């Protein structure tokens, strides 16, 4: 059963994604939900609190999705599973994901700190996969932190161009990125 609180989060994520967090007023949100501002404030103390909850839900789900790849022994396969999970989570939870990524700078310092901890945990899971690949000699010696940021940048930038009704699913994009990362661009590197 969908609660009013859940409806508020879903509608806020949609509006924050479409209009931006700063450009969306509490009045816009209340109107879209057919609620009074007082009813909205009954569930959340502020617009920033709504963004914080959206961000936590998005990041907790993303961490869970990515952690499943840690159990895959082969580093190449683990990296692929991590990237697919990240992309799939993005596609299935797009408004929450986009609102979180675009709104993180609008959070108060204490809320930003809590969300950054979750984001860093997700990134550390990726780095663990990359480190394992380097240690096993499957991946060449690379700066694992830099490589991890590159992978996440590619995946996160999909918020700018990916369309659910487009020709590819997000997981397909992740597989193409994975192939590009493993093979590189240099002729004869495959």
C-alpha positions as CSV (number, residue, x, y, z in Angstrom):
1,X,0.0,0.0,0.0
2,X,1.4,3.4,-1.0
3,X,1.6,5.8,1.9
4,X,1.3,9.6,1.6
5,X,5.0,9.8,2.6
6,X,5.9,7.5,-0.3
7,X,3.8,9.5,-2.7
8,X,5.5,12.7,-1.5
9,X,8.9,11.2,-2.1
10,X,8.0,9.9,-5.6
11,X,6.4,13.2,-6.7
12,X,9.3,15.2,-5.2
13,X,11.9,13.0,-7.0
14,X,10.0,13.5,-10.3
15,X,9.7,17.3,-9.8
16,X,13.3,17.7,-8.7
17,X,14.5,15.7,-11.7
18,X,12.3,17.7,-14.2
19,X,12.6,21.2,-12.7
20,X,15.6,21.0,-10.4
21,X,15.6,21.0,-6.6
22,X,16.1,24.8,-6.3
23,X,13.4,25.6,-8.8
24,X,10.8,23.4,-7.2
25,X,8.9,25.0,-4.4
26,X,7.0,23.4,-1.6
27,X,3.9,24.9,-3.1
28,X,4.7,23.2,-6.5
29,X,5.0,19.8,-4.7
30,X,1.9,20.3,-2.6
31,X,-0.1,21.3,-5.7
32,X,1.1,18.3,-7.7
33,X,0.1,16.0,-4.9
34,X,-3.2,17.7,-4.2
35,X,-2.2,18.4,-0.6
36,X,-1.9,21.5,1.4
37,X,1.5,22.8,2.4
38,X,0.5,22.0,6.0
39,X,-0.2,18.4,5.1
40,X,3.2,18.2,3.4
41,X,4.9,19.6,6.5
42,X,3.1,17.0,8.6
43,X,5.2,14.3,6.9
44,X,8.5,16.3,6.3
45,X,9.9,19.3,8.2
46,X,11.4,20.9,5.1
47,X,12.0,20.5,1.4
48,X,15.6,19.7,2.2
49,X,14.5,16.8,4.4
50,X,12.6,15.4,1.4
51,X,15.7,15.6,-0.7
52,X,17.8,14.0,2.0
53,X,15.3,11.1,2.3
54,X,15.3,10.7,-1.5
55,X,19.1,10.7,-1.5
56,X,19.4,8.1,1.2
57,X,16.9,5.8,-0.5
58,X,18.7,6.2,-3.8
59,X,22.2,5.6,-2.4
60,X,21.2,2.7,-0.1
61,X,19.6,0.9,-3.1
62,X,22.6,1.6,-5.3
63,X,25.0,0.2,-2.7
64,X,22.9,-2.9,-2.3
65,X,22.8,-3.4,-6.1
66,X,26.5,-3.0,-6.4
67,X,27.5,-5.1,-3.5
68,X,26.1,-8.3,-5.2
69,X,29.0,-8.0,-7.6
70,X,31.6,-8.4,-4.8
71,X,30.8,-12.1,-4.5
72,X,31.7,-12.8,-8.2
73,X,35.3,-14.3,-8.2
74,X,36.4,-13.3,-11.7
75,X,37.3,-9.6,-11.6
76,X,36.2,-8.9,-15.2
77,X,32.8,-10.5,-14.6
78,X,32.6,-8.8,-11.2
79,X,33.2,-5.4,-12.8
80,X,30.6,-6.1,-15.5
81,X,28.0,-7.2,-12.8
82,X,28.8,-4.0,-10.8
83,X,28.4,-1.8,-13.9
84,X,25.2,-3.5,-15.0
85,X,23.7,-3.3,-11.4
86,X,24.5,0.4,-11.3
87,X,23.0,1.1,-14.7
88,X,19.9,-1.1,-14.0
89,X,19.4,0.7,-10.7
90,X,19.6,4.0,-12.4
91,X,17.1,3.1,-15.0
92,X,14.6,1.5,-12.6
93,X,14.9,4.4,-10.1
94,X,15.7,7.3,-12.4
95,X,13.9,10.1,-10.6
96,X,15.4,9.2,-7.2
97,X,18.8,8.6,-8.8
98,X,18.8,11.9,-10.7
99,X,17.4,14.0,-7.8
100,X,20.2,12.5,-5.6
101,X,23.0,13.2,-8.0
102,X,21.9,16.7,-8.9
103,X,20.8,17.7,-5.5
104,X,23.6,16.5,-3.3
105,X,25.2,20.0,-3.1
106,X,21.9,21.4,-1.9
107,X,21.9,19.3,1.3
108,X,23.0,20.7,4.6
109,X,26.6,19.8,5.6
110,X,25.4,17.1,8.0
111,X,23.0,15.5,5.5
112,X,25.6,15.8,2.7
113,X,28.1,14.0,5.0
114,X,25.7,11.1,5.5
115,X,25.0,10.8,1.8
116,X,28.7,11.1,0.9
117,X,29.5,8.2,3.2
118,X,27.1,6.0,1.3
119,X,28.4,7.2,-2.0
120,X,32.0,6.5,-0.9
121,X,30.9,3.0,0.2
122,X,29.6,2.3,-3.3
123,X,32.8,3.6,-4.8
124,X,34.9,1.5,-2.4
125,X,33.1,-1.6,-3.5
126,X,34.1,-0.8,-7.1
127,X,37.6,-0.1,-6.0
128,X,37.7,-3.5,-4.2
129,X,36.8,-5.2,-7.5
130,X,39.5,-3.2,-9.4
131,X,42.1,-3.9,-6.7
132,X,41.4,-7.6,-6.9
133,X,41.8,-7.6,-10.7
134,X,45.1,-5.8,-10.4
135,X,46.3,-8.2,-7.6
136,X,45.4,-11.2,-9.7
137,X,47.1,-9.8,-12.7
138,X,43.8,-9.7,-14.7
139,X,44.0,-5.9,-14.9
140,X,47.2,-4.0,-15.5
141,X,48.6,-1.8,-12.8
142,X,46.4,1.3,-12.6
143,X,45.5,4.0,-10.1
144,X,42.5,2.2,-8.7
145,X,40.9,5.4,-7.3
146,X,41.2,7.1,-10.7
147,X,39.9,4.1,-12.6
148,X,36.9,3.8,-10.2
149,X,36.1,7.5,-10.7
150,X,36.3,7.0,-14.5
151,X,33.8,4.1,-14.4
152,X,31.4,5.9,-12.1
153,X,31.7,9.1,-14.2
154,X,30.7,7.2,-17.3
155,X,27.8,5.5,-15.6
156,X,26.5,8.6,-13.8
157,X,26.8,10.9,-16.8
158,X,24.0,8.8,-18.3
159,X,21.6,11.1,-16.4
160,X,22.3,13.7,-19.0
161,X,21.5,11.7,-22.1
162,X,19.9,8.4,-21.4
163,X,16.2,8.0,-22.3
164,X,14.2,5.0,-21.1
165,X,12.4,5.0,-24.4
166,X,15.7,5.1,-26.4
167,X,17.2,2.4,-28.5
168,X,19.2,0.8,-25.6
169,X,18.6,-0.3,-22.1
170,X,20.9,1.1,-19.4
171,X,22.4,-2.4,-18.9
172,X,23.3,-2.5,-22.5
173,X,25.1,0.8,-22.2
174,X,26.9,-0.6,-19.2
175,X,28.0,-3.6,-21.1
176,X,29.3,-1.4,-24.0
177,X,31.2,0.8,-21.4
178,X,32.6,-2.4,-19.8
179,X,33.9,-3.6,-23.2
180,X,35.4,-0.2,-23.9
181,X,37.1,-0.1,-20.5
182,X,38.5,-3.6,-20.9
183,X,39.7,-3.3,-24.5
184,X,40.6,0.4,-24.6
185,X,40.7,2.4,-27.7
186,X,44.1,1.5,-29.0
187,X,44.2,-0.8,-32.1
188,X,45.6,-4.2,-31.2
189,X,44.9,-3.9,-27.5
190,X,42.1,-6.5,-27.6
